[in-house]
Amino acid sequence: MASTAMDEGAAKAGAEAEVKRLQSELDTLKKEFETRIGALEAKLPAALAEDHVSAETLAIIAVAVTAFLGKKVKIHSAHLLPTVNQWTQAGRVVIQASHDLKR
């Protein structure tokens, strides 16, 4: 019986050491991840971080639309749309697809 208690104590100590090792590894990975994210954010163009559309972008859009339509266009206003959460969009598609539209 005493050896069983010692075995359980050793197993518990081993498990605690493993948890501490995993926590340390997780902290290291978290720091590395934060560093990599920071580097990527620094590389983002300033236009993506701003809320307005630059004059250069508006000019490029106007030229592209003019070439497509074959007549000169004038852009009166433009604004950036918020990005759509892909998980939310996929959920909406599933719900809408589940509706029975056969009548």
Backbone as numpy.savetxt, mean C-alpha at the origin, in Angstrom:
# Nx Ny Nz CAx CAy CAz Cx Cy Cz
8.78 -37.72 38.90 7.96 -36.52 38.90 8.82 -35.26 38.90
9.92 -35.31 39.61 10.81 -34.15 39.67 11.45 -33.90 38.31
11.76 -34.99 37.59 12.37 -34.82 36.28 11.37 -34.22 35.29
10.09 -34.53 35.47 9.06 -33.96 34.60 8.97 -32.46 34.81
9.03 -32.01 36.05 8.98 -30.57 36.35 10.22 -29.88 35.78
11.36 -30.57 35.87 12.59 -29.98 35.33 12.51 -29.91 33.80
11.93 -30.96 33.19 11.78 -30.96 31.73 10.84 -29.84 31.29
9.75 -29.66 32.04 8.79 -28.60 31.71 9.44 -27.23 31.87
10.24 -27.06 32.93 10.94 -25.80 33.16 11.94 -25.51 32.05
12.65 -26.54 31.62 13.62 -26.37 30.53 12.90 -26.04 29.23
11.77 -26.71 28.99 11.00 -26.44 27.78 10.47 -25.01 27.79
10.00 -24.58 28.97 9.47 -23.22 29.09 10.58 -22.19 28.87
11.75 -22.45 29.44 12.88 -21.53 29.26 13.30 -21.49 27.80
13.29 -22.65 27.15 13.64 -22.71 25.73 12.64 -21.95 24.88
11.36 -22.09 25.21 10.31 -21.38 24.48 10.44 -19.87 24.67
10.74 -19.46 25.90 10.91 -18.03 26.18 12.11 -17.47 25.42
13.19 -18.24 25.35 14.37 -17.80 24.61 14.04 -17.69 23.12
13.26 -18.63 22.61 12.86 -18.58 21.19 11.99 -17.36 20.91
11.08 -17.04 21.83 10.22 -15.87 21.67 11.06 -14.60 21.66
12.02 -14.51 22.56 12.90 -13.33 22.60 13.72 -13.22 21.31
14.20 -14.36 20.79 14.98 -14.34 19.55 14.10 -13.87 18.39
12.86 -14.37 18.33 11.94 -13.98 17.27 11.57 -12.50 17.38
11.39 -12.00 18.62 11.08 -10.58 18.80 12.24 -9.72 18.33
13.45 -10.14 18.63 14.63 -9.40 18.19 14.72 -9.40 16.66
14.46 -10.55 16.05 14.48 -10.65 14.59 13.40 -9.77 13.98
12.23 -9.76 14.60 11.13 -8.93 14.11 11.48 -7.44 14.21
12.09 -7.05 15.31 12.51 -5.64 15.46 13.53 -5.25 14.39
14.47 -6.15 14.10 15.46 -5.88 13.07 14.79 -5.72 11.71
13.86 -6.63 11.39 13.16 -6.55 10.12 12.32 -5.28 10.03
11.71 -4.89 11.14 10.89 -3.67 11.17 11.76 -2.44 10.87
12.92 -2.37 11.50 13.82 -1.24 11.26 14.28 -1.22 9.80
14.61 -2.39 9.26 15.03 -2.47 7.86 13.89 -2.03 6.93
12.68 -2.47 7.24 11.51 -2.10 6.44 11.29 -0.59 6.47
11.35 0.01 7.65 11.16 1.46 7.78 12.23 2.22 7.00
13.46 1.73 7.02 14.55 2.36 6.27 14.28 2.29 4.77
13.85 1.11 4.30 13.58 0.94 2.87 12.40 1.79 2.43
11.35 1.87 3.25 10.18 2.70 2.93 10.60 4.16 2.86
11.41 4.59 3.81 11.88 5.97 3.80 12.67 6.29 2.54
13.49 5.35 2.10 14.26 5.57 0.88 13.34 5.65 -0.34
12.33 4.81 -0.38 11.38 4.84 -1.50 10.57 6.13 -1.51
10.14 6.58 -0.33 9.38 7.83 -0.26 10.22 9.00 -0.71
11.51 8.96 -0.43 12.39 10.04 -0.86 12.53 10.08 -2.38
12.36 8.92 -3.02 12.48 8.86 -4.47 11.20 9.25 -5.19
10.09 9.33 -4.47 8.83 9.70 -5.12 8.92 11.10 -5.70
8.39 11.29 -6.89 8.40 12.64 -7.44 7.51 13.57 -6.61
7.88 14.80 -6.60 7.14 15.79 -5.81 5.71 15.92 -6.30
5.47 15.67 -7.58 4.12 15.80 -8.13 3.16 14.82 -7.49
3.64 13.63 -7.13 2.76 12.66 -6.49 2.41 13.05 -5.07
3.28 13.80 -4.42 3.04 14.20 -3.05 2.12 15.42 -2.95
2.00 16.17 -4.04 1.18 17.37 -4.02 -0.27 17.07 -4.35
-1.17 17.97 -3.96 -2.59 17.78 -4.19 -3.09 18.43 -5.47
-2.25 19.19 -6.16 -2.70 19.86 -7.38 -1.96 19.32 -8.60
-2.53 19.56 -9.75 -1.94 19.11 -11.01 -1.07 20.24 -11.56
0.15 19.91 -11.95 1.06 20.95 -12.42 0.63 21.45 -13.80
1.09 22.64 -14.15 0.78 23.24 -15.45 1.36 22.39 -16.58
2.52 21.83 -16.36 3.15 20.97 -17.37 2.29 19.74 -17.64
1.76 19.13 -16.59 0.89 17.96 -16.76 -0.38 18.33 -17.49
-0.96 19.48 -17.16 -2.17 19.94 -17.86 -1.89 20.17 -19.34
-0.74 20.73 -19.65 -0.38 20.96 -21.06 -0.23 19.63 -21.80
0.37 18.65 -21.18 0.55 17.34 -21.81 -0.81 16.69 -22.04
-1.71 16.79 -21.07 -3.05 16.22 -21.21 -3.79 16.91 -22.36
-3.69 18.24 -22.42 -4.36 18.99 -23.48 -3.85 18.59 -24.85
-2.54 18.42 -25.01 -1.97 18.01 -26.28 -2.44 16.61 -26.66
-2.48 15.71 -25.69 -2.91 14.33 -25.97 -4.37 14.28 -26.39
-5.23 15.04 -25.70 -6.65 15.06 -26.04 -6.86 15.73 -27.39
-6.11 16.78 -27.67 -6.20 17.46 -28.96 -5.81 16.50 -30.09
-4.75 15.72 -29.88 -4.32 14.76 -30.89 -5.37 13.67 -31.08
-6.00 13.25 -30.01 -7.00 12.19 -30.09 -8.28 12.67 -30.77
-8.77 13.85 -30.39 -10.04 14.36 -30.94 -9.88 15.04 -32.29
-8.71 15.53 -32.56 -8.48 16.21 -33.82 -8.90 17.66 -33.80
-9.23 18.20 -32.65 -9.54 19.62 -32.54 -8.97 20.13 -31.23
-8.69 21.43 -31.21 -8.04 22.03 -30.04 -8.98 22.03 -28.84
-8.44 21.66 -27.69 -9.22 21.65 -26.45 -8.59 22.59 -25.44
-9.40 23.04 -24.51 -8.92 23.89 -23.44 -9.38 23.27 -22.12
-8.45 23.04 -21.23 -8.78 22.44 -19.94 -9.11 23.57 -18.98
-10.32 23.53 -18.43 -10.75 24.58 -17.49 -10.37 24.25 -16.05
-10.41 22.97 -15.70 -10.02 22.60 -14.34 -9.63 21.12 -14.32
-8.83 20.77 -13.35 -8.41 19.39 -13.15 -8.02 19.21 -11.70
-8.26 18.04 -11.18 -7.82 17.73 -9.82 -7.52 16.24 -9.73
-6.68 15.88 -8.77 -6.31 14.50 -8.58 -7.41 13.77 -7.81
-7.71 12.57 -8.25 -8.67 11.74 -7.54 -7.94 10.90 -6.50
-8.58 10.65 -5.38 -7.91 9.80 -4.39 -7.77 8.38 -4.93
-6.74 7.70 -4.48 -6.55 6.33 -4.93 -7.60 5.43 -4.30
-7.95 4.39 -5.01 -8.96 3.45 -4.54 -8.27 2.28 -3.87
-8.76 1.92 -2.71 -8.24 0.76 -2.01 -8.65 -0.49 -2.80
-7.69 -1.25 -3.27 -7.97 -2.41 -4.12 -8.77 -3.48 -3.39
-8.56 -3.64 -2.09 -9.32 -4.64 -1.33 -10.78 -4.22 -1.24
-11.03 -2.94 -1.04 -12.40 -2.44 -0.97 -13.09 -2.63 -2.31
-12.41 -2.30 -3.38 -12.98 -2.46 -4.71 -13.30 -3.92 -5.01
-12.40 -4.82 -4.65 -12.63 -6.24 -4.88 -13.85 -6.73 -4.08
-14.00 -6.23 -2.86 -15.16 -6.60 -2.05 -16.46 -6.13 -2.69
-16.45 -4.92 -3.22 -17.66 -4.41 -3.89 -18.01 -5.25 -5.11
-17.00 -5.65 -5.87 -17.24 -6.48 -7.05 -17.87 -7.80 -6.65
-17.38 -8.41 -5.59 -17.93 -9.69 -5.13 -19.38 -9.53 -4.71
-19.67 -8.47 -3.96 -21.05 -8.25 -3.49 -21.98 -7.97 -4.67
-21.56 -7.14 -5.59 -22.41 -6.83 -6.75 -22.59 -8.05 -7.64
-21.58 -8.88 -7.75 -21.68 -10.08 -8.60 -22.61 -11.12 -7.96
-22.79 -11.04 -6.64 -23.61 -12.04 -5.96 -25.11 -11.74 -6.10
-25.47 -10.58 -6.56 -26.89 -10.22 -6.71 -27.49 -10.95 -7.92
-28.67 -11.47 -7.74 -29.35 -12.19 -8.82 -30.09 -11.16 -9.69
-29.60 -10.95 -10.89 -30.20 -9.94 -11.78 -31.09 -10.57 -12.84
-31.29 -11.88 -12.77 -32.14 -12.56 -13.78 -33.60 -12.39 -13.39
-34.34 -11.60 -14.15 -35.76 -11.38 -13.87 -36.56 -11.55 -15.11
